[in-house]
Amino acid sequence: MQHIKSYFNKIEAILSQRASKSTKRAKPSGGFATQTEKTAPLVKKEAVDIVADYIEGIREARDSIMKARK
């Protein structure tokens, strides 16, 4: 159980660090000169970063749903 708590604390630290850097991340535009998935450079992410991405997306979706209900 302690390992799960430390893993979750790492994820929370990553998310709080991202939140302090910028309030809103810019979405990539879909213009003519943009890189596609095939030509984009491959960047290896750690598993913690991938899980943090999912949690961040889930929290953003939850917030948008809760705002829509009001």
OpenMM code with the backbone's topology and positions (N, CA, C; nanometers):
from openmm import Vec3, app, unit

residues = "MET GLN HIS ILE LYS SER TYR PHE ASN LYS ILE GLU ALA ILE LEU SER GLN ARG ALA SER LYS SER THR LYS ARG ALA LYS PRO SER GLY GLY PHE ALA THR GLN THR GLU LYS THR ALA PRO LEU VAL LYS LYS GLU ALA VAL ASP ILE VAL ALA ASP TYR ILE GLU GLY ILE ARG GLU ALA ARG ASP SER ILE MET LYS ALA ARG LYS".split()
positions = [
    Vec3(0.0827, -0.1196, 0.0000),
    Vec3(0.0000, 0.0000, 0.0000),
    Vec3(0.0868, 0.1255, 0.0000),
    Vec3(0.1993, 0.1173, 0.0669),
    Vec3(0.2889, 0.2327, 0.0722),
    Vec3(0.3435, 0.2669, -0.0664),
    Vec3(0.3678, 0.1654, -0.1489),
    Vec3(0.4186, 0.1883, -0.2838),
    Vec3(0.3158, 0.2625, -0.3684),
    Vec3(0.1898, 0.2278, -0.3507),
    Vec3(0.0830, 0.2944, -0.4255),
    Vec3(0.0743, 0.4405, -0.3848),
    Vec3(0.0859, 0.4667, -0.2559),
    Vec3(0.0806, 0.6049, -0.2074),
    Vec3(0.1975, 0.6870, -0.2599),
    Vec3(0.3162, 0.6295, -0.2620),
    Vec3(0.4325, 0.7040, -0.3116),
    Vec3(0.4203, 0.7281, -0.4620),
    Vec3(0.3665, 0.6309, -0.5366),
    Vec3(0.3440, 0.6464, -0.6806),
    Vec3(0.2425, 0.7568, -0.7062),
    Vec3(0.1346, 0.7582, -0.6287),
    Vec3(0.0331, 0.8614, -0.6442),
    Vec3(0.0890, 0.9980, -0.6064),
    Vec3(0.1745, 1.0042, -0.5058),
    Vec3(0.2369, 1.1312, -0.4680),
    Vec3(0.3270, 1.1840, -0.5788),
    Vec3(0.3973, 1.0936, -0.6495),
    Vec3(0.4793, 1.1349, -0.7630),
    Vec3(0.3926, 1.1939, -0.8732),
    Vec3(0.2794, 1.1296, -0.8982),
    Vec3(0.1879, 1.1781, -1.0017),
    Vec3(0.1325, 1.3148, -0.9638),
    Vec3(0.0941, 1.3317, -0.8384),
    Vec3(0.0435, 1.4606, -0.7920),
    Vec3(0.1507, 1.5688, -0.8038),
    Vec3(0.2754, 1.5346, -0.7763),
    Vec3(0.3844, 1.6309, -0.7886),
    Vec3(0.4036, 1.6732, -0.9338),
    Vec3(0.3937, 1.5783, -1.0261),
    Vec3(0.4063, 1.6102, -1.1683),
    Vec3(0.2930, 1.7020, -1.2120),
    Vec3(0.1708, 1.6706, -1.1696),
    Vec3(0.0552, 1.7518, -1.2087),
    Vec3(0.0628, 1.8918, -1.1497),
    Vec3(0.1084, 1.9037, -1.0260),
    Vec3(0.1191, 2.0377, -0.9662),
    Vec3(0.2310, 2.1169, -1.0328),
    Vec3(0.3366, 2.0497, -1.0746),
    Vec3(0.4447, 2.1171, -1.1450),
    Vec3(0.3958, 2.1674, -1.2814),
    Vec3(0.3169, 2.0868, -1.3498),
    Vec3(0.2604, 2.1287, -1.4785),
    Vec3(0.1656, 2.2461, -1.4604),
    Vec3(0.0874, 2.2438, -1.3547),
    Vec3(-0.0083, 2.3512, -1.3306),
    Vec3(0.0627, 2.4818, -1.2986),
    Vec3(0.1767, 2.4741, -1.2330),
    Vec3(0.2476, 2.5963, -1.1971),
    Vec3(0.3209, 2.6557, -1.3166),
    Vec3(0.3558, 2.5728, -1.4157),
    Vec3(0.4253, 2.6234, -1.5340),
    Vec3(0.3337, 2.7106, -1.6188),
    Vec3(0.2164, 2.6605, -1.6499),
    Vec3(0.1218, 2.7363, -1.7311),
    Vec3(-0.0193, 2.6956, -1.6930),
    Vec3(-0.1086, 2.7894, -1.7085),
    Vec3(-0.2463, 2.7607, -1.6729),
    Vec3(-0.3174, 2.6840, -1.7827),
    Vec3(-0.2798, 2.7059, -1.9076),
    Vec3(-0.3467, 2.6394, -2.0187),
    Vec3(-0.2427, 2.6020, -2.1230),
    Vec3(-0.2421, 2.4750, -2.1606),
    Vec3(-0.1503, 2.4323, -2.2651),
    Vec3(-0.2117, 2.4627, -2.4002),
    Vec3(-0.1281, 2.5054, -2.4931),
    Vec3(-0.1748, 2.5368, -2.6270),
    Vec3(-0.1991, 2.4076, -2.7037),
    Vec3(-0.3082, 2.4035, -2.7746),
    Vec3(-0.3394, 2.2881, -2.8584),
    Vec3(-0.2676, 2.3052, -2.9912),
    Vec3(-0.2114, 2.1988, -3.0452),
    Vec3(-0.1447, 2.2109, -3.1753),
    Vec3(-0.2474, 2.2363, -3.2844),
    Vec3(-0.2114, 2.3258, -3.3745),
    Vec3(-0.3034, 2.3572, -3.4825),
    Vec3(-0.2919, 2.2519, -3.5910),
    Vec3(-0.3921, 2.2418, -3.6715),
    Vec3(-0.3946, 2.1408, -3.7767),
    Vec3(-0.3677, 2.1998, -3.9126),
    Vec3(-0.2770, 2.2953, -3.9208),
    Vec3(-0.2470, 2.3618, -4.0465),
    Vec3(-0.1643, 2.2765, -4.1410),
    Vec3(-0.1286, 2.3359, -4.2524),
    Vec3(-0.0565, 2.2649, -4.3578),
    Vec3(0.0850, 2.2270, -4.3150),
    Vec3(0.1524, 2.3140, -4.2430),
    Vec3(0.2935, 2.2928, -4.2104),
    Vec3(0.3152, 2.2185, -4.0788),
    Vec3(0.2108, 2.1681, -4.0172),
    Vec3(0.2269, 2.0988, -3.8896),
    Vec3(0.2793, 1.9580, -3.9111),
    Vec3(0.3457, 1.9061, -3.8079),
    Vec3(0.3969, 1.7706, -3.8155),
    Vec3(0.2849, 1.6717, -3.7883),
    Vec3(0.2866, 1.5642, -3.8606),
    Vec3(0.1882, 1.4594, -3.8371),
    Vec3(0.2450, 1.3610, -3.7363),
    Vec3(0.1636, 1.2666, -3.6949),
    Vec3(0.2077, 1.1659, -3.5986),
    Vec3(0.3231, 1.0829, -3.6548),
    Vec3(0.3214, 1.0569, -3.7847),
    Vec3(0.4245, 0.9732, -3.8450),
    Vec3(0.5593, 1.0447, -3.8502),
    Vec3(0.5575, 1.1759, -3.8746),
    Vec3(0.6826, 1.2494, -3.8889),
    Vec3(0.7278, 1.3165, -3.7598),
    Vec3(0.6463, 1.3122, -3.6562),
    Vec3(0.6848, 1.3734, -3.5297),
    Vec3(0.7971, 1.2926, -3.4660),
    Vec3(0.8921, 1.3620, -3.4048),
    Vec3(1.0024, 1.2880, -3.3419),
    Vec3(0.9518, 1.2057, -3.2234),
    Vec3(1.0087, 1.0881, -3.2083),
    Vec3(0.9670, 1.0001, -3.1000),
    Vec3(1.0341, 1.0432, -2.9704),
    Vec3(0.9532, 1.0627, -2.8687),
    Vec3(1.0036, 1.1007, -2.7377),
    Vec3(0.9561, 0.9951, -2.6401),
    Vec3(1.0498, 0.9305, -2.5726),
    Vec3(1.0117, 0.8284, -2.4755),
    Vec3(0.9686, 0.8967, -2.3471),
    Vec3(0.8556, 0.8569, -2.2976),
    Vec3(0.8050, 0.9080, -2.1714),
    Vec3(0.8110, 0.7963, -2.0691),
    Vec3(0.8295, 0.8367, -1.9472),
    Vec3(0.8252, 0.7381, -1.8400),
    Vec3(0.6801, 0.7012, -1.8128),
    Vec3(0.6606, 0.5885, -1.7503),
    Vec3(0.5251, 0.5414, -1.7216),
    Vec3(0.4513, 0.6393, -1.6310),
    Vec3(0.5221, 0.7024, -1.5391),
    Vec3(0.4591, 0.7978, -1.4478),
    Vec3(0.4056, 0.9170, -1.5259),
    Vec3(0.4804, 0.9630, -1.6263),
    Vec3(0.4351, 1.0757, -1.7078),
    Vec3(0.3117, 1.0390, -1.7895),
    Vec3(0.3074, 0.9174, -1.8404),
    Vec3(0.1919, 0.8735, -1.9187),
    Vec3(0.0679, 0.8660, -1.8300),
    Vec3(0.0831, 0.8110, -1.7112),
    Vec3(-0.0296, 0.8027, -1.6180),
    Vec3(-0.0730, 0.9438, -1.5772),
    Vec3(0.0226, 1.0335, -1.5585),
    Vec3(-0.0108, 1.1718, -1.5233),
    Vec3(-0.0886, 1.2389, -1.6361),
    Vec3(-0.0537, 1.2085, -1.7620),
    Vec3(-0.1284, 1.2625, -1.8758),
    Vec3(-0.2740, 1.2162, -1.8723),
    Vec3(-0.2939, 1.0870, -1.8457),
    Vec3(-0.4304, 1.0334, -1.8389),
    Vec3(-0.5091, 1.0971, -1.7242),
    Vec3(-0.4476, 1.1087, -1.6094),
    Vec3(-0.5170, 1.1668, -1.4941),
    Vec3(-0.5505, 1.3120, -1.5204),
    Vec3(-0.4586, 1.3846, -1.5826),
    Vec3(-0.4849, 1.5242, -1.6159),
    Vec3(-0.6019, 1.5361, -1.7131),
    Vec3(-0.6065, 1.4492, -1.8128),
    Vec3(-0.7169, 1.4506, -1.9083),
    Vec3(-0.8497, 1.4168, -1.8435),
    Vec3(-0.8484, 1.3200, -1.7544),
    Vec3(-0.9708, 1.2819, -1.6834),
    Vec3(-1.0202, 1.3967, -1.5965),
    Vec3(-0.9288, 1.4630, -1.5284),
    Vec3(-0.9690, 1.5749, -1.4419),
    Vec3(-1.0220, 1.6920, -1.5228),
    Vec3(-0.9602, 1.7194, -1.6388),
    Vec3(-1.0100, 1.8270, -1.7249),
    Vec3(-1.1489, 1.7933, -1.7780),
    Vec3(-1.1709, 1.6689, -1.8167),
    Vec3(-1.3019, 1.6279, -1.8668),
    Vec3(-1.4068, 1.6369, -1.7563),
    Vec3(-1.3710, 1.5945, -1.6364),
    Vec3(-1.4630, 1.6022, -1.5230),
    Vec3(-1.4997, 1.7474, -1.4930),
    Vec3(-1.3996, 1.8360, -1.4958),
    Vec3(-1.4267, 1.9774, -1.4702),
    Vec3(-1.5178, 2.0378, -1.5749),
    Vec3(-1.4961, 2.0023, -1.7024),
    Vec3(-1.5811, 2.0568, -1.8088),
    Vec3(-1.7236, 2.0034, -1.7971),
    Vec3(-1.7398, 1.8784, -1.7556),
    Vec3(-1.8738, 1.8224, -1.7372),
    Vec3(-1.9442, 1.8912, -1.6201),
    Vec3(-1.8703, 1.9123, -1.5128),
    Vec3(-1.9306, 1.9771, -1.3958),
    Vec3(-1.9679, 2.1216, -1.4257),
    Vec3(-1.8883, 2.1907, -1.5090),
    Vec3(-1.9215, 2.3281, -1.5470),
    Vec3(-2.0437, 2.3307, -1.6378),
    Vec3(-2.0589, 2.2283, -1.7211),
    Vec3(-2.1729, 2.2240, -1.8139),
    Vec3(-2.3026, 2.1976, -1.7394),
    Vec3(-2.2968, 2.1295, -1.6274),
    Vec3(-2.4181, 2.0985, -1.5508),
    Vec3(-2.4738, 2.2215, -1.4800),
    Vec3(-2.3887, 2.3183, -1.4525),
    Vec3(-2.4339, 2.4367, -1.3779),
    Vec3(-2.5205, 2.5271, -1.4578),
] * unit.nanometer
topology = app.Topology()
chain = topology.addChain("A")
for resn in residues:
    res = topology.addResidue(resn, chain)
    for name in ("N", "CA", "C"):
        topology.addAtom(name, app.Element.getBySymbol(name[0]), res)
